[in-house]
């Protein structure tokens, strides 16, 4: 996994605050043994993708589905706005003829 988009969350060191976070950070730290002893979100995702791909895939699929739905909703809203603008600009012919 690479930080191509420059997402700062990926490179943020994790300060484990809950038992689950502590367990995951300790596991990833022991597995990857980073020089600065800091475990980042990106490292956790890498290890999870390698060792628990079903979990990561489920998250990715759900995220994709939600994004796709949001895009469809946005397009529908844009079409409705365009239709309303068009309806507002079309005026009925006057009866003065």
C-alpha angles and dihedrals in degrees: 000000000000134000093235096145093050093240104175092203090070094059096042113117112235119239099201109224104161130052091251093050090049091050094049095044091048092048094048092044091052092046099046099027096204115208094234091044091234120130116209132198089251091057091050092050091049093052093043091050090051099043104026106026094157090062094048092045092052090052093046093048093049091048091049092049092050091048092049092050091049091051091051091048090050092050092048090050091050091050091050091049091049091048091050091049090050093048090050092052095048109082126191115250113264120251093225095099 
